[in-house]
């Protein structure tokens, strides 16, 4: 039987992926916060960055990682693309929100995949709680993006 002290290698690999994508997401929200002028969205991104850091650190306690807040090449490329889109767009805030929502789709999908593949792990409670937070953040960003799109279309 799998316990938190003796996780299977598949579960450990999946947790490593979640730690990495949470670290990427944290860095992405920090970058997005620097690119966007709206104070309310800035505060949201700062809160999301803190939440993702906490999630990465919570998960990292269950596996051996040197630096749980290390980012991936894929995450670095996503942040570069977000920066480029913001600089080339006539509506920087909308471009940043669109990229943030795309990143949220990715992290949400990773949690869903892990929860589906490992339904009875000793970490299920933590994973479900984190997934609810991820889903909530995704929905808030999606709604902000949709409102900003509608406002831009009305202009």
CNS distance restraints for C-alpha pairs under 8 A (distance, minus, plus):
assign (resid   2 and name CA) (resid   6 and name CA) 5.81 0.50 0.50
assign (resid   2 and name CA) (resid   7 and name CA) 5.45 0.50 0.50
assign (resid   2 and name CA) (resid   8 and name CA) 6.70 0.50 0.50
assign (resid   2 and name CA) (resid 121 and name CA) 6.87 0.50 0.50
assign (resid   2 and name CA) (resid 122 and name CA) 7.04 0.50 0.50
assign (resid   3 and name CA) (resid   7 and name CA) 5.87 0.50 0.50
assign (resid   3 and name CA) (resid 121 and name CA) 7.54 0.50 0.50
assign (resid   3 and name CA) (resid 122 and name CA) 5.70 0.50 0.50
assign (resid   4 and name CA) (resid  62 and name CA) 6.67 0.50 0.50
assign (resid   4 and name CA) (resid 122 and name CA) 5.81 0.50 0.50
assign (resid   4 and name CA) (resid 123 and name CA) 7.03 0.50 0.50
assign (resid   5 and name CA) (resid  62 and name CA) 7.54 0.50 0.50
assign (resid   7 and name CA) (resid  11 and name CA) 6.19 0.50 0.50
assign (resid   7 and name CA) (resid  12 and name CA) 6.31 0.50 0.50
assign (resid   8 and name CA) (resid  12 and name CA) 6.24 0.50 0.50
assign (resid   9 and name CA) (resid  13 and name CA) 6.08 0.50 0.50
assign (resid  10 and name CA) (resid  14 and name CA) 6.21 0.50 0.50
assign (resid  11 and name CA) (resid  15 and name CA) 6.12 0.50 0.50
assign (resid  11 and name CA) (resid 118 and name CA) 7.27 0.50 0.50
assign (resid  12 and name CA) (resid  16 and name CA) 6.11 0.50 0.50
assign (resid  12 and name CA) (resid  63 and name CA) 6.41 0.50 0.50
assign (resid  13 and name CA) (resid  17 and name CA) 6.34 0.50 0.50
assign (resid  14 and name CA) (resid  18 and name CA) 6.37 0.50 0.50
assign (resid  14 and name CA) (resid 114 and name CA) 6.42 0.50 0.50
assign (resid  15 and name CA) (resid  19 and name CA) 6.11 0.50 0.50
assign (resid  15 and name CA) (resid  59 and name CA) 6.64 0.50 0.50
assign (resid  15 and name CA) (resid  60 and name CA) 7.69 0.50 0.50
assign (resid  15 and name CA) (resid  63 and name CA) 7.71 0.50 0.50
assign (resid  16 and name CA) (resid  20 and name CA) 6.14 0.50 0.50
assign (resid  16 and name CA) (resid  60 and name CA) 7.47 0.50 0.50
assign (resid  16 and name CA) (resid  63 and name CA) 7.53 0.50 0.50
assign (resid  17 and name CA) (resid  21 and name CA) 6.14 0.50 0.50
assign (resid  18 and name CA) (resid  22 and name CA) 5.95 0.50 0.50
assign (resid  18 and name CA) (resid  56 and name CA) 7.24 0.50 0.50
assign (resid  18 and name CA) (resid  59 and name CA) 7.75 0.50 0.50
assign (resid  18 and name CA) (resid 107 and name CA) 7.83 0.50 0.50
assign (resid  18 and name CA) (resid 110 and name CA) 7.04 0.50 0.50
assign (resid  18 and name CA) (resid 111 and name CA) 7.26 0.50 0.50
assign (resid  19 and name CA) (resid  23 and name CA) 6.15 0.50 0.50
assign (resid  19 and name CA) (resid  55 and name CA) 7.51 0.50 0.50
assign (resid  19 and name CA) (resid  56 and name CA) 4.53 0.50 0.50
assign (resid  19 and name CA) (resid  57 and name CA) 7.45 0.50 0.50
assign (resid  19 and name CA) (resid  59 and name CA) 6.28 0.50 0.50
assign (resid  19 and name CA) (resid  60 and name CA) 6.41 0.50 0.50
assign (resid  19 and name CA) (resid  68 and name CA) 6.42 0.50 0.50
assign (resid  19 and name CA) (resid  69 and name CA) 7.56 0.50 0.50
assign (resid  20 and name CA) (resid  24 and name CA) 6.11 0.50 0.50
assign (resid  20 and name CA) (resid  56 and name CA) 7.36 0.50 0.50
assign (resid  20 and name CA) (resid  68 and name CA) 7.13 0.50 0.50
assign (resid  20 and name CA) (resid  69 and name CA) 7.12 0.50 0.50
assign (resid  20 and name CA) (resid  70 and name CA) 6.85 0.50 0.50
assign (resid  20 and name CA) (resid  71 and name CA) 6.11 0.50 0.50
assign (resid  20 and name CA) (resid  72 and name CA) 6.71 0.50 0.50
assign (resid  21 and name CA) (resid  25 and name CA) 5.91 0.50 0.50
assign (resid  21 and name CA) (resid  71 and name CA) 7.66 0.50 0.50
assign (resid  21 and name CA) (resid  72 and name CA) 7.84 0.50 0.50
assign (resid  21 and name CA) (resid  75 and name CA) 7.56 0.50 0.50
assign (resid  21 and name CA) (resid 107 and name CA) 6.44 0.50 0.50
assign (resid  22 and name CA) (resid  26 and name CA) 6.10 0.50 0.50
assign (resid  22 and name CA) (resid  52 and name CA) 5.14 0.50 0.50
assign (resid  22 and name CA) (resid  53 and name CA) 6.64 0.50 0.50
assign (resid  22 and name CA) (resid  55 and name CA) 6.73 0.50 0.50
assign (resid  22 and name CA) (resid  56 and name CA) 5.41 0.50 0.50
assign (resid  22 and name CA) (resid 107 and name CA) 7.50 0.50 0.50
assign (resid  23 and name CA) (resid  27 and name CA) 6.32 0.50 0.50
assign (resid  23 and name CA) (resid  52 and name CA) 6.65 0.50 0.50
assign (resid  23 and name CA) (resid  53 and name CA) 6.20 0.50 0.50
assign (resid  23 and name CA) (resid  56 and name CA) 6.19 0.50 0.50
assign (resid  23 and name CA) (resid  68 and name CA) 7.25 0.50 0.50
assign (resid  23 and name CA) (resid  69 and name CA) 4.89 0.50 0.50
assign (resid  23 and name CA) (resid  70 and name CA) 6.32 0.50 0.50
assign (resid  23 and name CA) (resid  71 and name CA) 5.69 0.50 0.50
assign (resid  24 and name CA) (resid  28 and name CA) 6.01 0.50 0.50
assign (resid  24 and name CA) (resid  69 and name CA) 7.94 0.50 0.50
assign (resid  24 and name CA) (resid  70 and name CA) 7.75 0.50 0.50
assign (resid  24 and name CA) (resid  71 and name CA) 5.06 0.50 0.50
assign (resid  24 and name CA) (resid  72 and name CA) 6.61 0.50 0.50
assign (resid  24 and name CA) (resid  75 and name CA) 5.18 0.50 0.50
assign (resid  24 and name CA) (resid  76 and name CA) 7.54 0.50 0.50
assign (resid  25 and name CA) (resid  29 and name CA) 6.10 0.50 0.50
assign (resid  25 and name CA) (resid  49 and name CA) 6.97 0.50 0.50
assign (resid  25 and name CA) (resid  52 and name CA) 6.54 0.50 0.50
assign (resid  25 and name CA) (resid  75 and name CA) 7.61 0.50 0.50
assign (resid  25 and name CA) (resid 103 and name CA) 7.26 0.50 0.50
assign (resid  25 and name CA) (resid 107 and name CA) 7.95 0.50 0.50
assign (resid  26 and name CA) (resid  30 and name CA) 6.31 0.50 0.50
assign (resid  26 and name CA) (resid  48 and name CA) 7.12 0.50 0.50
assign (resid  26 and name CA) (resid  49 and name CA) 4.16 0.50 0.50
assign (resid  26 and name CA) (resid  50 and name CA) 6.90 0.50 0.50
assign (resid  26 and name CA) (resid  51 and name CA) 7.84 0.50 0.50
assign (resid  26 and name CA) (resid  52 and name CA) 5.25 0.50 0.50
assign (resid  26 and name CA) (resid  53 and name CA) 5.90 0.50 0.50
assign (resid  27 and name CA) (resid  31 and name CA) 6.21 0.50 0.50
assign (resid  27 and name CA) (resid  49 and name CA) 6.95 0.50 0.50
assign (resid  27 and name CA) (resid  71 and name CA) 7.67 0.50 0.50
assign (resid  28 and name CA) (resid  32 and name CA) 6.00 0.50 0.50
assign (resid  28 and name CA) (resid  49 and name CA) 7.81 0.50 0.50
assign (resid  28 and name CA) (resid  75 and name CA) 7.59 0.50 0.50
assign (resid  28 and name CA) (resid  78 and name CA) 7.90 0.50 0.50
assign (resid  28 and name CA) (resid  79 and name CA) 5.78 0.50 0.50
assign (resid  28 and name CA) (resid 100 and name CA) 7.68 0.50 0.50
assign (resid  29 and name CA) (resid  33 and name CA) 5.95 0.50 0.50
assign (resid  29 and name CA) (resid  45 and name CA) 5.22 0.50 0.50
assign (resid  29 and name CA) (resid  46 and name CA) 6.73 0.50 0.50
assign (resid  29 and name CA) (resid  48 and name CA) 6.73 0.50 0.50
assign (resid  29 and name CA) (resid  49 and name CA) 5.32 0.50 0.50
assign (resid  29 and name CA) (resid 100 and name CA) 7.53 0.50 0.50
assign (resid  30 and name CA) (resid  34 and name CA) 6.53 0.50 0.50
assign (resid  30 and name CA) (resid  45 and name CA) 6.86 0.50 0.50
assign (resid  30 and name CA) (resid  46 and name CA) 6.51 0.50 0.50
assign (resid  30 and name CA) (resid  49 and name CA) 6.22 0.50 0.50
assign (resid  31 and name CA) (resid  35 and name CA) 6.53 0.50 0.50
assign (resid  31 and name CA) (resid  79 and name CA) 7.03 0.50 0.50
assign (resid  32 and name CA) (resid  36 and name CA) 6.29 0.50 0.50
assign (resid  32 and name CA) (resid  45 and name CA) 7.12 0.50 0.50
assign (resid  32 and name CA) (resid  82 and name CA) 7.71 0.50 0.50
assign (resid  32 and name CA) (resid  83 and name CA) 7.97 0.50 0.50
assign (resid  32 and name CA) (resid  96 and name CA) 6.30 0.50 0.50
assign (resid  32 and name CA) (resid 100 and name CA) 7.61 0.50 0.50
assign (resid  33 and name CA) (resid  37 and name CA) 8.00 0.50 0.50
assign (resid  33 and name CA) (resid  41 and name CA) 7.66 0.50 0.50
assign (resid  33 and name CA) (resid  42 and name CA) 5.05 0.50 0.50
assign (resid  33 and name CA) (resid  43 and name CA) 7.95 0.50 0.50
assign (resid  33 and name CA) (resid  45 and name CA) 5.73 0.50 0.50
assign (resid  33 and name CA) (resid  46 and name CA) 6.71 0.50 0.50
assign (resid  34 and name CA) (resid  42 and name CA) 7.96 0.50 0.50
assign (resid  35 and name CA) (resid  83 and name CA) 7.40 0.50 0.50
assign (resid  35 and name CA) (resid  86 and name CA) 7.31 0.50 0.50
assign (resid  35 and name CA) (resid  92 and name CA) 7.64 0.50 0.50
assign (resid  35 and name CA) (resid  93 and name CA) 7.65 0.50 0.50
assign (resid  35 and name CA) (resid  96 and name CA) 7.42 0.50 0.50
assign (resid  36 and name CA) (resid  41 and name CA) 7.56 0.50 0.50
assign (resid  36 and name CA) (resid  42 and name CA) 6.68 0.50 0.50
assign (resid  36 and name CA) (resid  92 and name CA) 7.02 0.50 0.50
assign (resid  36 and name CA) (resid  93 and name CA) 5.48 0.50 0.50
assign (resid  36 and name CA) (resid  96 and name CA) 7.27 0.50 0.50
assign (resid  37 and name CA) (resid  42 and name CA) 7.16 0.50 0.50
assign (resid  37 and name CA) (resid  93 and name CA) 7.36 0.50 0.50
assign (resid  38 and name CA) (resid  42 and name CA) 6.07 0.50 0.50
assign (resid  38 and name CA) (resid  93 and name CA) 7.87 0.50 0.50
assign (resid  39 and name CA) (resid  43 and name CA) 6.18 0.50 0.50
assign (resid  40 and name CA) (resid  44 and name CA) 6.32 0.50 0.50
assign (resid  41 and name CA) (resid  45 and name CA) 6.13 0.50 0.50
assign (resid  42 and name CA) (resid  46 and name CA) 6.19 0.50 0.50
assign (resid  43 and name CA) (resid  47 and name CA) 6.18 0.50 0.50
assign (resid  44 and name CA) (resid  48 and name CA) 6.08 0.50 0.50
assign (resid  45 and name CA) (resid  49 and name CA) 6.06 0.50 0.50
assign (resid  46 and name CA) (resid  50 and name CA) 6.37 0.50 0.50
assign (resid  47 and name CA) (resid  51 and name CA) 6.18 0.50 0.50
assign (resid  48 and name CA) (resid  52 and name CA) 6.14 0.50 0.50
assign (resid  48 and name CA) (resid 137 and name CA) 7.26 0.50 0.50
assign (resid  49 and name CA) (resid  53 and name CA) 6.25 0.50 0.50
assign (resid  50 and name CA) (resid  54 and name CA) 6.27 0.50 0.50
assign (resid  51 and name CA) (resid  55 and name CA) 6.19 0.50 0.50
assign (resid  52 and name CA) (resid  56 and name CA) 6.11 0.50 0.50
assign (resid  53 and name CA) (resid  57 and name CA) 6.21 0.50 0.50
assign (resid  53 and name CA) (resid  69 and name CA) 7.21 0.50 0.50
assign (resid  54 and name CA) (resid  58 and name CA) 6.06 0.50 0.50
assign (resid  55 and name CA) (resid  59 and name CA) 6.21 0.50 0.50
assign (resid  55 and name CA) (resid 130 and name CA) 6.88 0.50 0.50
assign (resid  56 and name CA) (resid  60 and name CA) 6.01 0.50 0.50
assign (resid  56 and name CA) (resid  68 and name CA) 6.53 0.50 0.50
assign (resid  56 and name CA) (resid  69 and name CA) 6.97 0.50 0.50
assign (resid  57 and name CA) (resid  61 and name CA) 6.50 0.50 0.50
assign (resid  57 and name CA) (resid  68 and name CA) 6.47 0.50 0.50
assign (resid  57 and name CA) (resid  69 and name CA) 7.69 0.50 0.50
assign (resid  58 and name CA) (resid  62 and name CA) 7.85 0.50 0.50
assign (resid  59 and name CA) (resid  63 and name CA) 7.52 0.50 0.50
assign (resid  60 and name CA) (resid  64 and name CA) 6.98 0.50 0.50
assign (resid  60 and name CA) (resid  65 and name CA) 6.62 0.50 0.50
assign (resid  60 and name CA) (resid  68 and name CA) 6.07 0.50 0.50
assign (resid  71 and name CA) (resid  75 and name CA) 6.41 0.50 0.50
assign (resid  71 and name CA) (resid  76 and name CA) 7.07 0.50 0.50
assign (resid  72 and name CA) (resid  76 and name CA) 6.21 0.50 0.50
assign (resid  73 and name CA) (resid  77 and name CA) 6.16 0.50 0.50
assign (resid  74 and name CA) (resid  78 and name CA) 6.27 0.50 0.50
assign (resid  75 and name CA) (resid  79 and name CA) 6.29 0.50 0.50
assign (resid  76 and name CA) (resid  80 and name CA) 6.22 0.50 0.50
assign (resid  77 and name CA) (resid  81 and name CA) 6.11 0.50 0.50
assign (resid  78 and name CA) (resid  82 and name CA) 6.13 0.50 0.50
assign (resid  78 and name CA) (resid 103 and name CA) 7.94 0.50 0.50
assign (resid  79 and name CA) (resid  83 and name CA) 6.19 0.50 0.50
assign (resid  80 and name CA) (resid  84 and name CA) 6.22 0.50 0.50
assign (resid  81 and name CA) (resid  85 and name CA) 6.04 0.50 0.50
assign (resid  82 and name CA) (resid  86 and name CA) 6.10 0.50 0.50
assign (resid  82 and name CA) (resid  95 and name CA) 7.38 0.50 0.50
assign (resid  82 and name CA) (resid  96 and name CA) 6.06 0.50 0.50
assign (resid  82 and name CA) (resid  99 and name CA) 5.85 0.50 0.50
assign (resid  83 and name CA) (resid  87 and name CA) 6.20 0.50 0.50
assign (resid  83 and name CA) (resid  96 and name CA) 7.76 0.50 0.50
assign (resid  84 and name CA) (resid  88 and name CA) 6.17 0.50 0.50
assign (resid  85 and name CA) (resid  89 and name CA) 5.80 0.50 0.50
assign (resid  85 and name CA) (resid  92 and name CA) 7.56 0.50 0.50
assign (resid  85 and name CA) (resid  95 and name CA) 6.06 0.50 0.50
assign (resid  85 and name CA) (resid  96 and name CA) 7.43 0.50 0.50
assign (resid  86 and name CA) (resid  91 and name CA) 7.42 0.50 0.50
assign (resid  86 and name CA) (resid  92 and name CA) 4.44 0.50 0.50
assign (resid  86 and name CA) (resid  93 and name CA) 7.16 0.50 0.50
assign (resid  86 and name CA) (resid  95 and name CA) 5.40 0.50 0.50
assign (resid  86 and name CA) (resid  96 and name CA) 5.94 0.50 0.50
assign (resid  87 and name CA) (resid  92 and name CA) 6.69 0.50 0.50
assign (resid  88 and name CA) (resid  92 and name CA) 7.84 0.50 0.50
assign (resid  89 and name CA) (resid  95 and name CA) 6.55 0.50 0.50
assign (resid  91 and name CA) (resid  95 and name CA) 6.39 0.50 0.50
assign (resid  92 and name CA) (resid  96 and name CA) 6.17 0.50 0.50
assign (resid  93 and name CA) (resid  97 and name CA) 6.14 0.50 0.50
assign (resid  94 and name CA) (resid  98 and name CA) 6.07 0.50 0.50
assign (resid  94 and name CA) (resid 145 and name CA) 6.33 0.50 0.50
assign (resid  94 and name CA) (resid 148 and name CA) 6.27 0.50 0.50
assign (resid  94 and name CA) (resid 149 and name CA) 6.90 0.50 0.50
assign (resid  95 and name CA) (resid  99 and name CA) 6.32 0.50 0.50
assign (resid  96 and name CA) (resid 100 and name CA) 6.04 0.50 0.50
assign (resid  97 and name CA) (resid 101 and name CA) 6.01 0.50 0.50
assign (resid  97 and name CA) (resid 141 and name CA) 6.74 0.50 0.50
assign (resid  97 and name CA) (resid 142 and name CA) 7.79 0.50 0.50
assign (resid  97 and name CA) (resid 144 and name CA) 7.48 0.50 0.50
assign (resid  97 and name CA) (resid 145 and name CA) 5.49 0.50 0.50
assign (resid  98 and name CA) (resid 102 and name CA) 6.25 0.50 0.50
assign (resid  98 and name CA) (resid 142 and name CA) 7.96 0.50 0.50
assign (resid  98 and name CA) (resid 145 and name CA) 6.32 0.50 0.50
assign (resid  99 and name CA) (resid 103 and name CA) 6.23 0.50 0.50
assign (resid 100 and name CA) (resid 104 and name CA) 6.17 0.50 0.50
assign (resid 100 and name CA) (resid 141 and name CA) 7.25 0.50 0.50
assign (resid 101 and name CA) (resid 105 and name CA) 6.23 0.50 0.50
assign (resid 101 and name CA) (resid 138 and name CA) 6.41 0.50 0.50
assign (resid 101 and name CA) (resid 141 and name CA) 5.95 0.50 0.50
assign (resid 101 and name CA) (resid 142 and name CA) 5.82 0.50 0.50
assign (resid 101 and name CA) (resid 145 and name CA) 7.76 0.50 0.50
assign (resid 102 and name CA) (resid 106 and name CA) 6.59 0.50 0.50
assign (resid 103 and name CA) (resid 107 and name CA) 6.48 0.50 0.50
assign (resid 104 and name CA) (resid 108 and name CA) 5.99 0.50 0.50
assign (resid 104 and name CA) (resid 134 and name CA) 7.49 0.50 0.50
assign (resid 104 and name CA) (resid 137 and name CA) 7.75 0.50 0.50
assign (resid 104 and name CA) (resid 138 and name CA) 5.29 0.50 0.50
assign (resid 105 and name CA) (resid 109 and name CA) 6.12 0.50 0.50
assign (resid 105 and name CA) (resid 138 and name CA) 7.08 0.50 0.50
assign (resid 106 and name CA) (resid 110 and name CA) 6.31 0.50 0.50
assign (resid 107 and name CA) (resid 111 and name CA) 6.38 0.50 0.50
assign (resid 107 and name CA) (resid 134 and name CA) 7.46 0.50 0.50
assign (resid 108 and name CA) (resid 112 and name CA) 6.24 0.50 0.50
assign (resid 108 and name CA) (resid 131 and name CA) 6.97 0.50 0.50
assign (resid 108 and name CA) (resid 134 and name CA) 6.26 0.50 0.50
assign (resid 108 and name CA) (resid 135 and name CA) 6.40 0.50 0.50
assign (resid 108 and name CA) (resid 138 and name CA) 7.71 0.50 0.50
assign (resid 109 and name CA) (resid 113 and name CA) 6.07 0.50 0.50
assign (resid 110 and name CA) (resid 114 and name CA) 6.27 0.50 0.50
assign (resid 111 and name CA) (resid 115 and name CA) 6.05 0.50 0.50
assign (resid 111 and name CA) (resid 127 and name CA) 7.46 0.50 0.50
assign (resid 111 and name CA) (resid 131 and name CA) 6.10 0.50 0.50
assign (resid 112 and name CA) (resid 116 and name CA) 6.02 0.50 0.50
assign (resid 112 and name CA) (resid 131 and name CA) 7.71 0.50 0.50
assign (resid 113 and name CA) (resid 117 and name CA) 6.06 0.50 0.50
assign (resid 114 and name CA) (resid 118 and name CA) 5.80 0.50 0.50
assign (resid 114 and name CA) (resid 119 and name CA) 7.96 0.50 0.50
assign (resid 115 and name CA) (resid 119 and name CA) 5.39 0.50 0.50
assign (resid 115 and name CA) (resid 124 and name CA) 7.38 0.50 0.50
assign (resid 115 and name CA) (resid 127 and name CA) 7.28 0.50 0.50
assign (resid 115 and name CA) (resid 128 and name CA) 7.66 0.50 0.50
assign (resid 119 and name CA) (resid 124 and name CA) 6.87 0.50 0.50
assign (resid 120 and name CA) (resid 124 and name CA) 6.34 0.50 0.50
assign (resid 123 and name CA) (resid 127 and name CA) 6.07 0.50 0.50
assign (resid 124 and name CA) (resid 128 and name CA) 5.93 0.50 0.50
assign (resid 125 and name CA) (resid 129 and name CA) 6.21 0.50 0.50
assign (resid 126 and name CA) (resid 130 and name CA) 6.13 0.50 0.50
assign (resid 127 and name CA) (resid 131 and name CA) 5.96 0.50 0.50
assign (resid 128 and name CA) (resid 132 and name CA) 6.19 0.50 0.50
assign (resid 129 and name CA) (resid 133 and name CA) 6.47 0.50 0.50
assign (resid 130 and name CA) (resid 134 and name CA) 6.14 0.50 0.50
assign (resid 131 and name CA) (resid 135 and name CA) 5.99 0.50 0.50
assign (resid 132 and name CA) (resid 136 and name CA) 6.08 0.50 0.50
assign (resid 133 and name CA) (resid 137 and name CA) 6.17 0.50 0.50
assign (resid 134 and name CA) (resid 138 and name CA) 6.04 0.50 0.50
assign (resid 135 and name CA) (resid 139 and name CA) 6.14 0.50 0.50
assign (resid 136 and name CA) (resid 140 and name CA) 6.27 0.50 0.50
assign (resid 137 and name CA) (resid 141 and name CA) 6.23 0.50 0.50
assign (resid 138 and name CA) (resid 142 and name CA) 6.04 0.50 0.50
assign (resid 139 and name CA) (resid 143 and name CA) 6.03 0.50 0.50
assign (resid 140 and name CA) (resid 144 and name CA) 6.20 0.50 0.50
assign (resid 141 and name CA) (resid 145 and name CA) 6.06 0.50 0.50
assign (resid 142 and name CA) (resid 146 and name CA) 6.10 0.50 0.50
assign (resid 143 and name CA) (resid 147 and name CA) 6.16 0.50 0.50
assign (resid 144 and name CA) (resid 148 and name CA) 6.10 0.50 0.50
assign (resid 145 and name CA) (resid 149 and name CA) 6.07 0.50 0.50
assign (resid 146 and name CA) (resid 150 and name CA) 6.18 0.50 0.50
assign (resid 147 and name CA) (resid 151 and name CA) 6.15 0.50 0.50
assign (resid 148 and name CA) (resid 152 and name CA) 6.08 0.50 0.50
assign (resid 149 and name CA) (resid 153 and name CA) 6.11 0.50 0.50
assign (resid 150 and name CA) (resid 154 and name CA) 6.17 0.50 0.50
assign (resid 151 and name CA) (resid 155 and name CA) 6.52 0.50 0.50
